[in-house]
């Protein structure tokens, strides 16, 4: 047994002789010398003899990234790890000991022969476990790309010759708050799928935050970097989110070329450029075009840019002279150059003055592309042409131009029309933002009031406050999968939002049920169960008497859900014994969500079932019959359900802990 002062040098040598019969390499490292070697490594010591002493046994030309010997020394303990050197595997055990009163580390290295270590089945199992561990450790559960931990532990300190970009989804919080988290999740998965389609397998995509991603394009040429980011931005803008055809995605991207600096430093630079792009949205900003974009808060009143597109140099010069005093001017001599500039600057361009008759690509073809890419919605176009025939003018307006100016130009007319159009679009954008904010606030207040009311019911019923939230989440997930799976039911995004909101009121009728029945711990008698069934009719009756609001779509929907959420597909439900499609699909969705959450939740009369068991019971018909199509949807999303509910419970637990800490602080303060 080792004494307080450790062992003698001779004892250490004797131990090492025994260990050498088992281990491939055994050596004793002096602690102070070990620290000095690592310090010299960090300082890039030129003395190769001293520099390589620590790691010469590995035939490596650089120190280990995770030195167990240093950890064992600092923590005065024993550390073990597996070390891969090319295709060979070693087990390294570093054991802290005192030798003659000095801090030392005994390092034991064993070569692991996989063929003799485990049989072929065991080897395969080990490899699969290691792969699964890496997936859990470094992969984002929602999108399947690398996570922030991977960036922090494996990437940020590396020096990469690469293009580094930060990609941020525009208006992601608004999407989550107004359409629901499942829609936000679908948007993120669509975005990631689109990005992966644009990049190589060797490139790295990392989910750094909720809607922020880091993209590392290794060894990409500077001239190709910007074009690749524009392709990604454009493809995302054109992508369709499954089940939500009217939802249009856009991203703001900042990018830099990294050579000698670390990836972390490059990400910081790209992040600054991304926020410049965020000023306009749906835009790419790199070091090359940053000067053309509002660089930040200090320069938000930067002059607006106008793009003049005309094959006549003289016409461009005339228009530029009229406008250059108050606007920054960009020029293109044909439609192709125009489209290239639009791709590059996006909403950094405030207006386009566009000729019709041009070589390569004419004005109408430019408008076709702008319509297809939805640019025309954000960038106004004024046609400039000597062509004043009615068919030309009509076609231009049909393609979305804001105004039409004939040559020859009148300086005052041109300036005033340009100014008015830019001002009009600015007001429209401001109005859209204002209306969106008002809708968001109204939606939030509606959901808040309904949530409060439903929580009152749950509290009286002795159930967890999570029940209503679970019903919302599961209804949303089922509806999303249903519209992806079939077009049999025409359920719009707005209707889906109403259904999830109305689902919170499904049990409001329990307000009218006696407490003794509502919270009875044992099985109900037939008479008590008949009384309990009345909560469906009571709920409908409450909503029927809301006066002027009873004809609102939300109230009508909630009335149906209240009355029929216990009906069953085979006609054996209550209160009306509806069968099959007699039950509105909206009610069927909430019904299956209610049954699932009742199974996985603890009640006064039962313990909670596991997620797997609950799904199995519903699919096997143990809780009544449900629409076969909805059962397929439930099967399809069962992994997501478990994940979403776990996230909600973790968040709730964190909030409870925070509340307990707050209460303790307040109690201490009061008592003090």
C-alpha positions in Angstrom: 0.0 0.0 0.0 1.3 3.4 -0.9 2.3 5.7 2.0 1.4 9.4 2.2 4.8 10.2 0.6 4.1 7.7 -2.2 6.7 5.0 -3.1 10.4 4.9 -3.7 12.0 4.9 -7.1 13.0 1.3 -6.7 9.4 0.3 -5.9 8.2 2.2 -8.9 10.8 0.3 -11.1 9.6 -3.0 -9.7 6.0 -2.2 -10.4 6.9 -1.1 -14.0 8.6 -4.5 -14.6 5.4 -6.3 -13.7 3.3 -3.9 -15.8 5.6 -4.5 -18.9 4.4 -8.1 -19.0 0.9 -6.8 -19.8 1.3 -3.4 -21.4 3.0 -2.5 -24.7 4.7 0.6 -23.2 5.3 1.5 -19.6 7.0 4.7 -18.5 7.3 7.0 -15.6 6.9 10.8 -16.3 8.1 13.4 -13.8 5.2 15.8 -13.2 7.3 19.0 -13.4 9.1 17.8 -16.5 5.7 16.8 -18.1 4.3 20.3 -17.5 7.4 22.0 -19.0 7.2 19.8 -22.1 3.6 20.8 -22.7 4.4 24.5 -22.2 7.2 24.2 -24.8 4.8 22.5 -27.2 2.3 25.4 -26.8 5.2 27.9 -27.5 6.1 26.0 -30.7 9.5 25.0 -29.3 12.2 24.6 -32.0 14.2 22.0 -30.0 12.8 18.8 -31.7 14.5 16.5 -29.1 12.8 18.1 -26.1 9.6 18.9 -28.0 8.9 15.3 -29.1 9.8 13.6 -25.9 6.3 13.5 -24.5 4.6 11.9 -27.6 7.5 10.2 -29.4 6.0 6.8 -28.6 3.1 7.6 -30.9 5.3 8.6 -33.9 3.4 11.9 -33.9 4.8 15.3 -34.7 2.4 17.2 -32.4 1.1 16.7 -28.8 -2.2 14.9 -28.0 -5.2 17.1 -27.9 -6.5 15.4 -24.7 -3.5 14.4 -22.6 -4.7 12.0 -19.9 -1.3 12.2 -18.1 -1.7 16.0 -17.6 -5.2 15.4 -16.3 -4.1 12.7 -14.0 -1.3 14.9 -12.7 -3.6 18.0 -12.1 -6.4 16.0 -10.6 -4.2 13.5 -8.7 -6.1 10.6 -9.9 -6.1 7.9 -12.6 -7.4 8.6 -16.1 -8.0 6.1 -19.0 -8.8 6.7 -22.7 -8.7 5.0 -26.1 -6.3 6.6 -28.6 -6.5 6.0 -32.3 -3.2 6.4 -34.2 -4.1 6.0 -37.9 -5.8 2.5 -38.0 -4.4 1.2 -34.7 -6.2 1.4 -31.3 -4.4 1.9 -28.0 -5.6 1.9 -24.4 -3.8 4.6 -22.4 -4.0 4.6 -18.6 -2.3 7.5 -16.7 -1.9 6.9 -13.0 -0.8 9.6 -10.6 1.7 8.6 -7.9 4.4 10.2 -5.7 7.9 8.8 -6.2 10.5 9.8 -3.6 8.1 12.7 -2.7 7.8 14.0 -6.2 4.6 14.2 -8.3 4.8 11.7 -11.1 2.6 9.9 -13.6 3.0 6.3 -14.6 1.8 5.9 -18.1 0.6 2.4 -19.2 -0.1 1.9 -23.0 -1.6 -1.2 -24.5 -2.0 -2.0 -28.1 -5.6 -3.3 -28.7 -5.7 -6.1 -31.3 -9.4 -6.0 -32.3 -9.2 -9.5 -33.8 -8.2 -11.0 -30.4 -9.9 -8.5 -28.2 -13.5 -9.3 -29.4 -15.1 -11.7 -31.8 -16.5 -10.4 -35.1 -20.0 -9.9 -33.7 -18.6 -8.1 -30.6 -16.4 -5.9 -32.8 -19.3 -4.9 -34.9 -21.3 -4.1 -31.7 -18.5 -2.0 -30.3 -18.2 0.0 -33.5 -21.9 0.6 -33.7 -21.9 1.7 -30.0 -19.1 4.2 -30.8 -20.9 5.5 -33.8 -24.2 5.8 -31.8 -22.3 7.6 -29.0 -20.8 10.1 -31.5 -24.3 10.6 -33.0 -25.8 11.4 -29.6 -22.8 13.6 -28.6 -22.4 15.7 -31.7 -25.6 15.5 -33.7 -28.6 17.8 -33.5 -31.7 15.7 -32.8 -34.1 17.8 -35.0 -32.0 18.5 -38.1 -29.4 15.7 -38.1 -26.5 18.1 -38.6 -23.7 18.8 -36.2 -24.5 20.6 -33.0 -22.9 23.4 -31.0 -21.0 21.0 -28.8 -19.2 19.7 -31.9 -18.3 23.2 -32.8 -17.0 24.0 -29.3 -15.0 20.8 -28.8 -13.9 19.8 -32.3 -13.9 22.8 -34.7 -13.5 26.3 -33.3 -9.8 26.3 -32.5 -8.8 24.7 -35.9 -7.1 26.7 -38.6 -9.0 25.9 -41.8 -8.5 27.1 -45.3 -12.2 27.4 -46.0 -15.2 29.6 -46.6 -17.0 30.2 -43.3 -20.6 31.4 -43.3 -23.3 32.1 -40.7 -26.8 31.4 -41.9 -29.8 32.8 -39.9 -33.4 32.2 -40.8 -35.5 35.4 -41.1 -38.5 35.8 -38.8 -38.1 32.4 -37.2 -39.5 33.5 -33.8 -42.6 35.0 -35.5 -43.1 31.7 -37.4 -42.9 29.7 -34.2 -45.2 32.1 -32.3 -47.9 32.4 -34.9 -47.9 29.1 -36.7 -46.6 26.8 -33.9 -43.3 25.1 -33.1 -44.0 22.1 -35.4 -44.1 24.5 -38.3 -40.9 26.1 -37.2 -39.3 22.6 -36.9 -40.5 21.8 -40.4 -39.0 25.0 -41.7 -35.7 24.3 -40.1 -35.6 20.7 -41.5 -36.5 22.1 -45.0 -33.7 24.7 -44.7 -31.1 22.1 -43.7 -32.2 19.7 -46.4 -31.8 22.5 -49.0 -28.4 23.5 -47.7 -27.1 19.9 -47.7 -28.3 19.5 -51.3 -26.1 22.5 -52.3 -22.9 21.4 -50.6 -20.3 18.6 -50.7 -20.2 15.7 -48.3 -16.9 17.0 -47.0 -18.4 20.4 -46.1 -19.6 20.9 -42.5 -23.0 22.3 -41.4 -23.5 23.0 -37.7 -26.7 24.1 -35.9 -25.1 26.7 -33.6 -28.3 28.2 -32.2 -32.1 27.9 -32.5 -32.2 29.2 -36.1 -28.5 30.0 -36.6 -26.2 27.7 -38.5 -22.5 27.7 -39.3 -21.4 26.4 -42.7 -17.7 25.5 -43.4 -16.9 25.0 -47.1 -13.4 23.5 -47.1 -10.9 24.7 -49.7 -13.4 26.7 -51.7 -12.0 29.4 -54.1 -12.9 33.0 -53.2 -14.6 33.5 -56.6 -16.8 30.5 -56.0 -17.6 31.2 -52.4 -20.1 34.1 -52.9 -21.9 32.3 -55.8 -22.3 29.2 -53.6 -23.9 31.3 -50.7 -26.2 33.0 -53.2 -27.3 29.6 -54.5 -28.0 28.4 -51.0 -30.0 31.6 -50.2 -31.9 31.4 -53.5 -32.7 27.7 -53.2 -34.0 28.2 -49.6 -36.2 31.1 -50.7 -37.7 28.9 -53.4 -38.0 25.7 -51.2 -41.4 24.4 -50.2 -42.0 23.4 -46.6 -43.9 20.1 -46.7 -47.5 20.6 -45.7 -47.2 24.4 -45.7 -47.1 25.5 -49.4 -47.7 29.2 -48.6 -44.9 29.5 -46.1 -41.9 31.1 -47.8 -38.5 30.8 -46.2 -35.7 33.4 -46.4 -32.3 33.5 -44.8 -29.6 36.2 -44.1 -26.1 35.0 -44.7 -22.7 36.5 -43.8 -19.5 34.9 -45.1 -15.7 35.2 -45.0 -12.8 33.3 -46.4 -10.6 31.9 -43.6 -6.9 31.1 -44.1 -4.6 31.6 -41.1 -7.1 32.6 -38.4 -9.1 30.1 -36.3 -12.6 29.0 -37.3 -13.9 30.7 -34.2 -12.5 34.0 -35.4 -13.8 33.5 -38.9 -17.3 32.8 -37.4 -17.2 36.1 -35.4 -16.4 38.0 -38.6 -19.1 36.2 -40.6 -21.6 36.8 -37.8 -21.1 40.6 -38.1 -21.7 40.4 -41.9 -24.8 38.3 -41.3 -26.2 41.1 -39.1 -25.6 43.5 -42.0 -27.6 41.1 -44.3 -30.3 41.0 -41.5 -30.9 44.7 -42.0 -32.5 43.9 -45.4 -33.3 40.1 -45.0 -33.0 37.4 -47.6 -29.5 38.6 -48.5 -25.9 37.4 -48.7 -23.1 39.7 -47.4 -19.4 38.8 -47.8 -16.3 41.0 -47.4 -16.5 41.8 -51.1 -20.0 43.4 -51.1 -20.2 44.6 -47.4 -19.5 48.2 -48.4 -22.7 48.3 -50.4 -24.9 47.2 -47.5 -25.9 49.2 -44.5 -23.0 48.3 -42.2 -24.8 48.7 -38.9 -26.7 50.9 -36.5 -24.3 53.9 -37.0 -25.0 53.9 -40.7 -28.6 52.9 -41.0 -29.5 56.0 -42.9 -27.2 55.1 -45.7 -28.2 56.2 -49.2 -30.5 54.0 -51.1 -29.3 52.2 -54.2 -30.9 52.3 -57.6 -30.0 49.8 -60.3 -30.2 51.3 -63.9 -30.5 48.6 -66.6 -30.2 49.8 -70.2 -28.0 48.7 -73.1 -27.5 52.4 -74.0 -24.6 53.9 -72.1 -25.9 57.3 -72.9 -29.3 56.5 -71.4 -27.6 55.2 -68.2 -25.5 58.3 -68.0 -28.6 60.6 -68.3 -30.5 58.7 -65.6 -27.5 58.5 -63.3 -27.0 62.3 -63.6 -30.6 62.9 -62.6 -30.5 60.7 -59.5 -26.9 60.5 -58.3 -27.3 63.5 -55.9 -29.6 61.6 -53.6 -29.1 57.9 -54.5 -26.2 55.5 -55.0 -26.2 54.2 -58.6 -25.5 50.7 -59.9 -25.5 50.0 -63.7 -26.1 47.0 -65.9 -26.0 47.0 -69.7 -28.2 43.9 -70.2 -30.7 41.7 -68.4 -28.0 39.1 -67.4 -25.9 41.6 -65.6 -29.0 42.9 -63.9 -29.9 39.4 -62.6 -26.4 38.9 -61.4 -26.5 42.2 -59.5 -29.9 41.4 -58.0 -28.6 38.0 -56.8 -25.6 39.7 -55.2 -27.3 42.6 -53.5 -30.9 41.4 -53.0 -32.9 43.9 -51.0 -29.9 46.2 -50.8 -31.3 47.6 -54.0 -34.2 50.0 -53.4 -35.5 50.2 -57.0 -34.7 49.0 -60.6 -35.1 51.2 -63.7 -35.4 48.6 -66.4 -35.3 48.8 -70.1 -37.4 46.4 -72.2 -35.4 45.9 -75.4 -31.9 44.6 -74.6 -29.4 42.0 -75.9 -28.7 38.7 -74.1 -31.7 38.9 -71.7 -34.4 41.4 -72.3 -36.5 43.3 -69.7 -39.5 40.9 -69.8 -37.2 37.9 -69.1 -35.7 39.8 -66.1 -39.3 40.4 -64.8 -40.1 36.7 -65.3 -37.1 35.7 -63.1 -38.0 38.4 -60.5 -41.5 37.1 -60.3 -40.3 33.4 -60.0 -37.9 34.3 -57.2 -40.4 36.6 -55.5 -37.9 39.5 -55.8 -40.6 41.7 -57.4 -42.5 41.6 -54.0 -39.6 43.5 -52.3 -37.8 45.4 -55.0 -40.0 47.8 -57.1 -39.4 48.1 -60.8 -40.0 51.1 -63.1 -39.9 50.3 -66.8 -38.0 52.8 -69.0 -38.5 52.5 -72.7 -39.4 54.3 -75.9 -41.8 51.4 -76.6 -45.2 52.9 -75.7 -47.5 50.4 -77.4 -50.4 49.1 -75.3 -49.4 45.4 -75.4 -45.9 46.3 -74.1 -47.2 48.4 -71.3 -50.0 45.9 -70.3 -47.5 43.0 -70.2 -45.1 45.0 -68.0 -47.8 45.8 -65.5 -49.0 42.2 -65.5 -45.5 41.2 -64.6 -45.6 43.5 -61.6 -43.9 46.7 -62.5 -44.8 49.7 -60.4 -44.6 52.4 -63.0 -43.7 53.0 -66.7 -41.6 56.0 -68.0 -41.3 56.8 -71.7 -38.2 58.3 -73.3 -37.1 61.0 -73.8 -36.7 61.6 -70.0 -37.9 64.6 -68.0 -35.6 64.9 -65.0 -38.2 66.2 -62.6 -40.7 63.5 -63.6 -38.1 60.7 -63.3 -36.9 61.9 -59.9 -40.4 62.3 -58.5 -41.6 58.9 -59.7 -38.5 57.2 -58.4 -38.9 58.9 -55.0 -42.6 58.2 -54.8 -42.2 54.5 -55.6 -39.4 54.0 -53.1 -41.4 55.8 -50.4 -44.5 53.8 -51.2 -42.6 50.4 -50.9 -41.0 51.6 -47.6 -44.5 52.4 -46.3 -45.9 49.1 -47.4 -43.0 47.2 -45.6 -43.6 49.3 -42.5 -47.4 48.6 -42.7 -46.8 44.8 -43.2 -44.5 44.8 -40.1 -47.1 46.7 -38.1 -50.0 44.5 -39.1 -47.9 41.4 -38.4 -47.0 42.6 -35.0 -50.6 43.4 -34.2 -51.7 39.9 -35.4 -49.0 38.4 -33.3 -50.0 40.3 -30.2 -53.7 39.4 -30.7 -52.9 35.8 -31.3 -50.7 35.7 -28.2 -53.4 37.3 -26.0 -56.1 34.9 -27.3 -53.9 31.9 -26.6 -53.0 33.3 -23.2 -56.6 33.8 -22.2 -57.7 30.3 -23.4 -54.7 28.8 -21.7 -55.6 30.5 -18.4 -59.2 29.2 -18.7 -58.1 25.7 -19.5 -55.7 25.7 -16.6 -58.5 26.5 -14.2 -60.3 23.4 -15.5 -57.2 21.2 -15.1 -56.5 22.6 -11.6 -60.0 21.7 -10.5 -59.6 18.3 -12.1 -56.4 17.7 -10.2 -54.5 17.1 -13.4 -51.0 18.4 -14.4 -51.0 21.8 -16.2 -49.0 20.1 -18.9 -52.1 18.3 -20.1 -53.4 21.2 -22.2 -49.9 21.9 -23.6 -49.5 18.2 -24.5 -52.9 18.3 -26.4 -51.8 21.4 -28.3 -48.5 19.8 -29.3 -49.8 16.4 -30.3 -52.8 17.9 -32.2 -50.3 20.1 -34.1 -48.0 17.2 -34.9 -50.9 15.0 -36.1 -52.4 17.7 -38.3 -49.0 18.5 -39.8 -48.5 14.8 -40.7 -52.1 14.4 -41.9 -51.8 17.2 -44.5 -48.4 15.8 -45.7 -49.9 12.3 -46.1 -53.1 13.1 -47.9 -55.1 15.8 -49.6 -58.4 14.2 -48.5 -58.9 16.9 -45.9 -58.5 20.5 -47.0 -57.0 21.9 -43.8 -55.2 25.3 -44.2 -52.4 26.5 -42.0 -54.8 29.0 -40.5 -57.4 26.3 -39.8 -54.7 24.1 -38.2 -53.7 27.0 -35.9 -57.4 27.4 -34.8 -57.7 23.7 -34.1 -54.7 23.6 -31.8 -56.0 26.7 -30.0 -59.5 25.4 -29.7 -58.2 22.0 -28.4 -57.3 23.7 -25.1 -61.0 24.0 -24.3 -61.9 20.3 -24.9 -62.6 19.6 -21.2 -64.1 22.9 -20.2 -67.4 21.1 -19.4 -65.8 19.4 -16.4 -66.5 22.7 -14.5 -70.0 21.4 -14.2 -69.1 18.0 -12.8 -69.2 17.2 -9.1 -65.8 17.2 -7.4 -66.5 13.8 -5.8 -66.9 12.2 -9.2 -64.3 14.3 -11.0 -61.5 13.4 -8.5 -62.6 9.9 -7.4 -59.5 7.7 -7.0 -61.2 4.5 -7.9 -63.4 3.2 -10.7 -66.6 5.1 -11.3 -70.0 3.4 -10.9 -72.2 3.2 -14.0 -74.3 6.1 -12.6 -71.2 8.2 -11.9 -69.8 7.5 -15.4 -73.1 8.6 -16.9 -72.7 11.8 -14.9 -69.1 12.3 -16.1 -70.2 11.9 -19.7 -72.2 15.0 -19.4 -69.1 17.2 -19.4 -69.2 17.0 -23.2 -72.6 18.5 -23.5 -71.9 21.0 -20.6 -68.8 22.3 -22.5 -70.8 22.8 -25.7 -73.5 24.6 -23.7 -71.0 27.0 -22.1 -69.7 28.0 -25.5 -73.1 28.3 -27.0 -73.9 31.0 -24.4 -70.9 33.3 -25.1 -73.2 35.8 -26.8 -71.9 37.8 -29.7 -68.9 35.4 -30.1 -70.8 32.2 -30.7 -70.6 32.5 -34.5 -66.9 33.0 -34.5 -65.0 30.2 -36.2 -62.9 29.5 -33.1 -65.9 29.1 -30.9 -67.8 27.0 -33.4 -64.8 24.7 -33.6 -64.4 24.5 -29.9 -68.1 23.6 -29.5 -67.6 20.6 -31.8 -64.5 19.5 -30.0 -66.1 19.8 -26.6 -69.2 17.8 -27.6 -67.6 15.1 -29.7 -64.0 14.4 -28.5 -65.2 11.2 -26.9 -66.9 9.9 -30.0 -65.2 6.8 -31.7 -64.7 5.8 -35.3 -66.8 2.6 -34.8 -69.8 4.5 -33.4 -69.2 3.3 -29.8 -68.4 6.7 -28.3 -70.5 9.3 -26.6 -72.7 11.5 -26.4 -74.2 11.0 -29.9 -72.7 7.7 -31.1 -71.3 9.3 -34.3 -69.5 6.9 -36.7 -66.6 7.3 -39.1 -66.5 10.6 -41.0 -69.6 11.8 -39.3 -67.1 12.9 -36.7 -65.3 16.1 -38.0 -61.6 15.4 -38.7 -60.6 18.2 -36.4 -62.4 16.5 -33.5 -60.9 13.1 -34.4 -57.4 14.6 -34.2 -58.0 16.2 -30.7 -59.6 13.0 -29.6 -56.6 10.8 -30.3 -54.3 13.4 -28.7 -56.5 13.4 -25.6 -56.4 9.7 -25.3 -52.6 9.5 -25.7 -51.9 12.1 -23.0 -54.4 10.5 -20.6 -52.4 7.3 -21.0 -48.9 8.7 -20.4 -50.1 11.0 -17.5 -50.6 10.0 -13.9 -54.2 10.3 -12.6 -55.8 9.9 -9.2 -57.1 6.5 -10.5 -54.1 5.2 -12.4 -50.3 5.3 -12.9 -48.8 6.6 -16.1 -48.0 4.3 -19.0 -44.8 4.6 -21.0 -44.8 6.4 -24.4 -44.2 3.1 -26.2 -47.0 1.3 -24.3 -49.5 4.1 -24.9 -48.9 4.1 -28.7 -49.2 0.3 -28.7 -52.5 0.4 -26.8 -54.0 3.0 -29.2 -52.9 1.1 -32.3 -54.2 -2.1 -30.9 -57.7 -0.6 -30.3 -57.5 -0.9 -26.5 -58.8 2.7 -26.1 -61.5 2.5 -28.8 -61.4 2.7 -32.6 -59.8 5.6 -34.4 -59.5 6.7 -38.0 -56.9 4.3 -39.7 -55.3 7.2 -41.4 -54.7 9.0 -38.1 -53.3 5.8 -36.6 -50.8 5.8 -39.5 -49.9 9.4 -38.7 -49.5 8.5 -35.1 -47.1 5.7 -36.0 -45.1 8.1 -38.3 -44.6 10.7 -35.7 -44.2 8.6 -32.5 -40.5 9.4 -32.1 -41.2 13.1 -32.5 -44.0 12.9 -29.9 -41.7 11.4 -27.3 -39.0 14.0 -28.1 -41.4 17.0 -27.9 -43.0 15.8 -24.7 -39.6 15.2 -23.1 -38.5 18.7 -24.1 -41.6 20.2 -22.5 -41.1 18.3 -19.3 -37.5 19.3 -19.1 -38.4 22.9 -19.6 -41.1 22.7 -17.0 -38.7 21.1 -14.6 -36.2 23.9 -15.2 -38.9 26.5 -14.6 -39.9 24.8 -11.4 -36.3 24.7 -10.2 -35.9 28.4 -11.0 -39.1 29.1 -9.2 -37.9 27.2 -6.1 -34.6 29.1 -6.1 -36.5 32.4 -6.4 -38.9 31.4 -3.6 -35.9 30.5 -1.4 -34.2 33.7 -2.1 -37.3 35.7 -1.3 -37.9 33.7 1.9 -34.3 34.3 3.0 -34.6 38.0 2.2 -37.9 38.3 4.2 -36.6 36.3 7.1 -33.3 38.3 7.0 
